[in-house]
Amino acid sequence: MAAALSRALKLPGKKGSELGEYDPLTQADSEDESEEDDLVLNYPRNGLGRDGCMGSGSSKHRGGGRSGRLVGAEDEAQEDEEEDEEEDEDEWRERLPSKSRQGRDEAKGMQYWSHRESSRERSGEDRGGPGALGGAGLGVHGVDAEEKRIRVKNAVRSAFFLVPLVCAMLLVLLCAFLIPCQKAELEKKLQWEKALGDAGGVTPPALALWDVDGDSLADVLLSVIAWTNGTRIMQGSKIYSAVAVSALSGQVLWRKIMREMVMSIQCGLQHSEPPSPVCLLIGKSVLMAVNGTTGKKLWSVVLRNIESQAVLLPDLQGDSIPDLLVATLPVNKDLDLSLTLISGETGAILGRPVNFNLTGQGKLIGPLLHETQQGSYYILFGLGNVEAISLRDIYFRATGELPINQALRRKDPGWEGLRKNNSSSLIHIYRGSEQVDFLLPLVDGFCSSFNSLDATSNLNSTRSDWLLVYGSSKQSVLRQKDLRKQWTLNSSAIHSQPTPGHFNNDGILDLFSQYSANGTMTAQIANGSNGRLLWSAEFVCPRLVLETAAISTSTGHSAFLFWASEPLGAQRNVTKATVAPAVSAAQPLIRKLFLLHPAYPTVLLELGSTTDTTVTAAVSYEEHQKDATYITVSSRPTPDSEPGARIVKSMSLRAAIDKGQIVRLAEGGKAGGGVKPGVFEVNKFFRRLSFKHQ
């Protein structure tokens, strides 16, 4: 009796709305139940008495006939089932939050003997069937809709995450595979070679680099000499022309026939109609402006004995188009030099030529435009010496009027005070016993932006100091603020114009120059701040006069490109199988193109070699690929009596670096001691090197 009572106390006493108070002690003491009650109690176990058959009244009947044997033989299993059923009930309550409080109380009021059955009934209701909760099926449909909405929401979220991820992966794959392929294809297209007309000896032809077809690559404009019947032996007449060649394929874009040889080509002058680059073709007696895209003539002016390139001037007439200035030197009067002003809009001569009776002799210097610190404009020119005159005075002497632009009417008091003779309009920049060979502004890319007439390059070059080379062996830096020599360096005879570039880290342009003596060529770099030597090396004399090119690189320094023969005492590390064989005594002289970078001053990179006689060269930049192309114009000899051909060749520098050969200089080429760099280290550096605009 006590054990039965103890077990009965563990049973939950629940209060229902229809069955009244439930007493577990009364249920435990009821031992005289009939056998029919046992049958009734066993109905739920056999699946009978479900809501669909018995209705709600049967629940009350079973509640009153509760048998005490429930807590006797099956109490342990019943307790486990109760715990599971309570958990199911709690979960069911959470899934049906809209169920009313009264419905939950009615479910709790079920008798213990029918608690398991009512749980099964609720399970049936959860499956959407009819039950004691009338209307619960609608709630289940709401739950299904809610779950479906949540699944759709999760799917949308996953899509928003996965779609950008897949797109990013595809973009990475495109960058990893397609872009390198396009880059390699572009480098391949930039490598071309084309024969254009007669070799014309070793005289450098007119050469300019400018994008005339709008593909963002600087095309090649070149003066060409050809024969009417294709051969000189048949005494055919010469045909002079200017040719524009595509930088991407080497195809001729246009050809302009001239009545005389073109001495100079300059591009970049902007014209109002049409809005396209204008190129100037300058001969001995004619200056012609043509459309850079089509080669169509815009205007021309006839002069006599043109001796210089055109100088880009500020607008003198107020038509918003820059004007031009050229120098002419009559044959019958060697000392009379004339400066002529030309309208950039129409080609008309502004006023009359301005003549100067110069006392010096030698090479024509300039003319160059210079803007002082006070904003005044002066023209530098001379014969063996360097003189200066204000642009205002030139315009007044040519037209008898002052320039319309008020800024062009000013004079710099500091410069005017340098005039030693008040009766003369000339200011002496340099006058000495030794003739001047070169005068060039110290500007980044002055030599690389070949014959450019664009306003930006012109503005930079007019505000700089100058490098003065005189006596064939002395070079000095002139400060533009007071025209004093900053330093002077003595060397052997310099045979080409020095090239400015950055070799050290002081931010001041250094100077690369070449000179020949006793069968050897010496290349050297002087410090732009004090004139001390930073680097030098000796080579077999190549019997070639060609300017060096300086290119800005991603390291902040300049790479120097120069032609020479075999370095003296050089050691080679062959890194590619495509390297040209060594020079033998029976072979003609092989000239080599070397690249020098300040990061490895004891190492040269041989980019190529040729037996052709290269007469001129220039560098153009490819901004999108961080690459540069090296353009050479050469005279190629032929084995028979026919004249040689003029060969124009384009070479991608990055592609040439990948195939280059390492050449280690002798101890004399060092800029200082240090550990000898390894082949892998040098190759890795040069292959990662990229180029940029100055």
DAGIWO-V106813 format. One line per field, one symbol per residue. ss: DSSP state (H for helix, E for strand, L for the rest). phi: phi as a letter, one per 40 degrees, with the letter a starting at -180 (. if undefined). psi: psi as a letter, one per 20 degrees, with the letter a starting at -180 (. if undefined). A space follows every 50 residues. Layout:
ss=???
phi=???
psi=???
This chain:
ss=LHHHHHHHHLLLLLLELLLELLLHHHHHHLLLLLHHHHHHHHHHHHLLLL HHHHLLHHHHHHHHLLLHHHHLLLHHHHHHHHHHHHHHHHHHHHHLLLLL HHHHHHHHLLLHHHHHHHHHHHHHHHLLLLLLLLLHHHHHHHHHHHHHHH HHHHHHHHHHHHHHHHHHHHHHHHHHHHHHHHHHHHHHHLLEEEEEEELL LLLLLLEEEELLLLLLLLEEEEEEEEELLLLLLLLLLEEEEEEEELLLLL LEEEEEEELLLLLEEEEEEELLLLLLEEEEEELLLEEEEEELLLLLEEEE EELLLELLLLEEELLLLLLLLLEEEEEEELLLLLLEEEEEEELLLLLLEL LLLEEEELLLLLLEEEEEEEELLLLLEEEEEEELLEEEEEHHHHHHHHHL LLLLLHHHHLLLHHHHLLLLLLLLLLEEEELLLLLEEEEEELLLLLLLLL LELLHHHHHHHLLLLEEEEELLLEEEEELLLLLLEEEEEELLLELLLLEE ELLLLLLLLEEEEEEEELLEEEEEEELLLLLLEEEEEEEELLLLLLLLEE EEELLLLEEEEEEELLELLLEEELLLLLLLLLLLLLLLLLEEEEEEEHHH LLEEEEEEEELLEEEEEEEEEELLLLEEEEEEEEEELLLLLLLLEEEEEE EEHHHHHHLLEEEELLHHHLLLLLLLLLHHHHHHHHHLLLEELL
phi=.ccccccccccccbbbcbcgcbbcccccccbbccccccccccdcccgcgc dcbbgcccccccccbccccccccbcccccccccccccccccccccbcccc cccccccccccccbcccccccccccccgccaccegccccccccccccccc ccccccccccccccccccccccccccbccdcccccccccccaaacbgccg gbccccaabacbbgbgbccbbacbbbbcbgacccfcccbbabbbbcccbg cccabbcbcacccabbbhccbcbccacbbbbbbcbabbbbcccbgccbaa bbbbfcbbccbcbcccbgcgbdbbabbbbdccbcccbbbbcbcccbgccc gbcbcbccccbhccbgcbcbbcccgcbbbbaibgbbbaacccccccccbg bcccccccccbcdcccccccbccbccbccaaacbcccaabccbdgccccc fcbcccccccccbbcbbbbaggabbbbccccbgcccabbcacccbaccbc acbbbcgbccbcbbabafgbbbbabbcccbgccbaaabbcccfabaccbb bcbccgcbcbbabaccccgcbbbcbbcccccccbcccccbbbbbbbbccb ccbbbcciaaccccbaaabbbbcccfbabbbbbbbbcbccccccbcbbbb bcccccccbcbcbcccdccccicicccccccccccccccbbacc
psi=gggggghhhiqpoqprihibppohgghhinikqrhhhhhghighhjjrkr hihhahhhggghhhkpqiihjfhjhghhgghgghhhghgghhhhimijqq hhhhhhhhjqqhhjhhghhhghhhhhjjrqaikpjhhhhghhgghghghg ggghggghghghghggggghgghghhggghghghhghhhiorpppnaqhk bjpprppqpqoijkjjporppqpqprqgjiqhhjkrqqpprppppphhij qpgrpopqirpphqppqippqgormrqpppooahjqoppqphhijppgrq ppaplpirrqppqrohijjjpqrrpqpqoqhinhiopqpppppigijqpo cqqoqpnqirqbqppbqqppprhijqpqpprrnhrorqqqhghghghhij rqqhphhiiqqohghhiiohohiqiqpogppahpqpgqoqqnqpjhhhno lpjqhghggghikrrqppprjijppqppphhjkqphrpppaappjqpqpq rohajijpprpprqqqpkjqpppqpqpihijqphqqqqrppilpopqqpp pqriiirqpppqprbpqpkqpqooiqijqqrqprhiqrpppqpqppphhm ijpqoohrqqiqophqqrpqqoghjlrqpopqpqooqqhaiqqrqopppp pphhhhhhjrpppprrhiiqjrrrppqrggggggghhiprrrq.
